[in-house]
Amino acid sequence: MTHGSGGTTRWDVVVIGSGMGGLTAAAYLAANGKRTLVLEAGEVLGGCTHVFRRKQFEFEVGVHYLGDCGPDGAIPTMLRGVGLDDRIEFRPMDPDGFDTIVYPEVTVKVPRGWDAYLANLIQAFPADAAGLRKFIGVLRALGEATDRITTPSSNQGIARMIASAGPAALWAMVPLGRLLDACKLGNAARSVLSSQASYLSPPHRAATMVHAVFLHNYIRDGGWFPAGGGQVFAAHLASVVRAHGGDWRTHARVRRILVEQGRVTGVELADGERIDTDVVVSNADIKRTFLDLVGRDKLPWWAVKRVDSYRMSLPLFNVYLALDIDLRGRMPITNYFSYPILEPSEKAFDLAERAGTLSEQQIGELYARTPGFVSVQSVKDPACERIAPAGYTNLEVMSAAPADPRFWGVPTGPYDGGRYRREATYLKRKEEITEVLIERAAAIIPNLRDHIVWQEAGSPVTQERYTLSSGGVAYGIDLSWHQFGPFRPIPRTRIKGLFLAGASNSWGPGVEGAMASGVGAAGWVLGRNLGPEIRRGRVYGDTAALPDIPADWDPLMEVGGPEHQRFAPSSS
């Protein structure tokens, strides 16, 4: 399903990629009078927020839960800025534990509120009480000093954060592992505190600020899930684009960003079509954007070297399961971090990052340490029949996975046309990790294996196929201290007319970070800092122009979903 616009070949702005960064930028630009076209290489808008359907189940690719969704939270504020605040409802998760960290020896709930979280930790580890108070004190001060929308958007925002955080600001760019060392915590407490990995950056590299902001976004108001699933974001943002004179197209892979004398002049699609524009916002992978779409020949040697040197985050492996039992009302609305070994996470990260050179015995050691993040979607939105019909459960288990193609036996990834789905090593690794993650879920849900009626897995190679990201990563460049804050790319580039949005920007990954990057990119294009404006309640565009939502509204079909995945309500 491809949408054109009456043969128009010139646009004010072309946005490459329809992840949350690209679609948010497009919505804000269109609402501010820019004729904006979104080009998506795949068949569905939404990037890592899109869904797919199998039989009577709808599975989430990337939206498992959200933080900062209270009345004045960052996500509702960004939606409000384009008139969507009353179109997406957020369902709260269990305030006593929206996350539950489970080791064989200890279980700790992560509740709403810093005081409650500290109390849970001290109850679990009374001998570490002093160190825990210090650790949580630093994280809380940094988190409460940060506004995810405005802090990264300017030097003034960063300065305000530093002033507000006080002495804790000294820890902001220090690796989290050093703070754990300074707090002199025991092995068990340290393991639990590093279990919620900072967007898959290990403690010895992740800036303490990353972990503080990640936790504060959830602990402040608790965890939330969007009613109707993650696809509602793309459907509503796309409606803003069209309501304000813009458009979007699927199956529209960009081959080149056209640059002449250091200035954007348009884009060229894979089929040779040229679209003229003076402004491009790229929500594509940052390395692909510069090295392939712009081209190494258009960049100075030092810029090529810098982009080449970016360390990417680890990718994810996802297992999707449907069960013939219904857990609605029978389990808390929480996520589980299911760990097999009580040890700090550094060892598992080290093995995963060296996986391409490991022996089979060492790979077995990696699997023995691999945790599983268990997200039961049908419990989070029990009224949505698309997720799972009555009597059934829809859940996902995921974990960090090796990125090295040698581990997967795939010399050339799908971005470059490589085939992988029948390769023996690839199939072996995929089956092995699937079994590991099912075991992690079975540690949470007794007799789970007896009730599986649908099973499917997605590897980093699968992610590369659908999102064209380097190494199949979902979180952009690694959130190491030397790739964070002022060391992270901003939306403006050295090429006039080229701007960036997405997980690799200053705002970081996740739905919230990507959306904030889109607001930031739109602001750079318009020459205004939009973050403070929307914080003051500014709404752009014409909310009356947005379409009505019929009773049978299907967000997947609204943004290019394939006809064979059209939802058919159960007759039972």
Buried (B, 14 or more C-beta within 10 A) or exposed (E): EEBEBEEEEEBBBBBBBBBBBBBBBBBBBBBBEBBBBBBBBBBBBBBBBBBBBBEBBBBBBBBBBBBBBBEEBBBBBBBBBBBBBEBBEBBBBBBBBBBBBBBEEBBBBBBBBBEBBBEBBBEBBEEBBEBBBBBBBBBBBBBBBBBBBBBBBBEEBBEBBBEBBEEBBEBBBBBBBBBBEBBEBEEBBBBBBBBBBBBBBBBBBBBBBBBBBBBBBBBBBBBBBBBBBBBBBBBBBBBBBBBBBBBBBBBBBBBBBBBEEEEBBBBBBEEEEEBBBBBBBBBBBBBBBBBBBBBBEBBEEEBBEEBEEBEBBBBBBBBBBBBEBBBBEEBBBBBBBBBBBBBBBBBBBBBBBBBEEBEEEEBEBBBEBBBBBBBBBBBBBBEBBBBBBEEBBBBBBBBBBBBBBEBBBBEEBBBEEBEBEEBEEBBEBBEBBBEBBBBBBBBBBEEBEEBBEBEBBBBBBBBBBBBBBBBBBBBBBBBBBEBBBEEBBBBBBEBEBBBBBBBBBBBBBBBBBBBBBBBBBBBBBBEEBBBBBBBEEEBBBEBEBBEEEEEEEBBBBBBBBEEEBEBEEEEE
